[in-house]
Amino acid sequence: MQSSIRPRPPLDAEPRPRLSYALARLERAIRKELDDRLRPHGLTVPQFTALSILSSRGELSNAQLARRCYVTPQSMSEVILALERDGLITRSPDSANRRVLRTALTTRGRDTLAVCEAVVNGVEEEAFAHLPPAARKRFGREMVDAVHNLGAGF
């Protein structure tokens, strides 16, 4: 497991970065940690994200999954092909439109996701170890609200 909480400089020691800059840096730092820690389990961050979304949303088309993952349909096609090759998902024609393929998790996909959820939980725990549980919950709500305020969704 990576290191514990790193000491922070005093609040007045240096100018604080803009909130948007700090959030972007946090996203990049979390992404790097996730890349490093998911790799031994055979997943990339986009693959983990796709599995996670399929777990919570059920069967989705490539276009729907791409929108939820904030990637292009072309990029999602690559993710889906890799997940299908590894036996983590299956695809079947949609009953209403046979040209649309619906993607679903396999048992192996669910098992892999469960292991990787623990990895992601560990990264989040490290990143927010300085916050008490109530503050973490509020921070999570505030982030979701900010996403919705900008017209994006989950």
N, C-alpha and C positions, 0 to 999 in steps of 0.2 A: 504494500500500500504506500502511496506517496506520502509526502511530509504532512505535518500538521499545520496549524494556523501560523501564518507568517506575520511578524510584527508590522503594524501599520505606523506610518509617521504621524505625529500629532496633527490635528485638524488644521492648525494655522501654520504648519511648517512649510507648506508650499501651496501654490494655487491649485484648486481642485479642477479636474477636467470637466467639460460639459457632460451632462448626464448621457446624452446620445453617444458621445465618444466612449464613456465608461462602459455603457451597455454593449457597444460594438466590440470593445476589447474583451469584455467578459464572454461574449458569444464566441470569439476566436479562441480564447483560452479553453473554454469548455469543449469546443469542437476538437482542438488538438488533443486534449486529454481523452476524449471519447474515441478519436481515431486510434490513438495508441493502445487503449484498453480494450476496444472491440476487436481489433485486428487478430489477437490470438484466438478469438472465437469464430473467425472466418467472416466477419461482417465489417462493412464500411458504415459510416454514419448514415448515408442515404438509405442503405439497406435496412439498418436498424429502424430508421424512421418509418419506412414503408411497412415493415412487419408490425410495428407498434400501431400504426394507423389502421391496418387491416384487422388487428386484434380488437380495436375499440369500435371500428365502424362496420365491420363485416365485409362482404364481397364488394369490390369496387372495380370500375373500369380503369384502364391505363390513364385516361384523361382525368378522371376524378382523383386518382391517387397522385398524379403529378401536381394537380392544384393544391392538394392538402400538404404535399411535401415541398412546395415552392420550387419546383424544378420544371423544366420543359418536358413535354410528352416524349421527345426524343431521348432525353436523359433518363426518364423513367423507364423507357423501353429497355435500356441497358441494365438498369437495376433489376427489372423484372426478369430479364433473361438470365442474369446471374443467380437470382433467388430460385428460379425454376430449375436451372441446371443443378443446383445444390439440394433440390428436393424440399425447399422450405415453403414453397407456394405451389398451387395448381391454378390453371386457367381453364375456363370452360365458357362456351358461347352463352350469351345472355338470352333468356327465354323470349324476351320482347324484340330483340334485335340481334340476330345470329351473327352479324358482323362485329359486334362488340364482345370482347372477351372479359369475363368477370374473374378477378383474382381473389384467391382465398388462401388462408394459411393451411399448411399440412400439420400433422401431429409433430413432425420434426421441427417445423417452423415455430410452433407454439413452445416447444421445449427449448429451442435456441433462444427465442425471445425471453423466456423466463430467466435463463442464465444471464442474458445481457441486460435485462432490467435491473438485476442486482448490481451489475457493473455501473450502469448509469446512476443508480441510486447512490453508489459510493462516491462518484464524482460530484454529484449534487451535495452530498453530505460534506465533503471536503470544502467545496466552494462556499457553502453557507454555514460552516461550523460556528462562526462568530455570532450568528443570529439565534436568539431563543425561538422555540417552536412557534409561538404566536406571531412573532415578527416575520418568520419565514412564510407563514400562511398568508399574512397580509401582503407581503412582497409579491407572492405568487398571484394573489388577486389583482394587485395593482398592475402587474405586467400583463395579465390577460385583459384587463380593462384598457390599457394603453394600446394593445394590439387591435381591439375592437374600435377604439377611438379613431384609428387610422384606416378603418374600413377593411381590415384583414380579419380573418377568423381562423377557427381551428377545425 
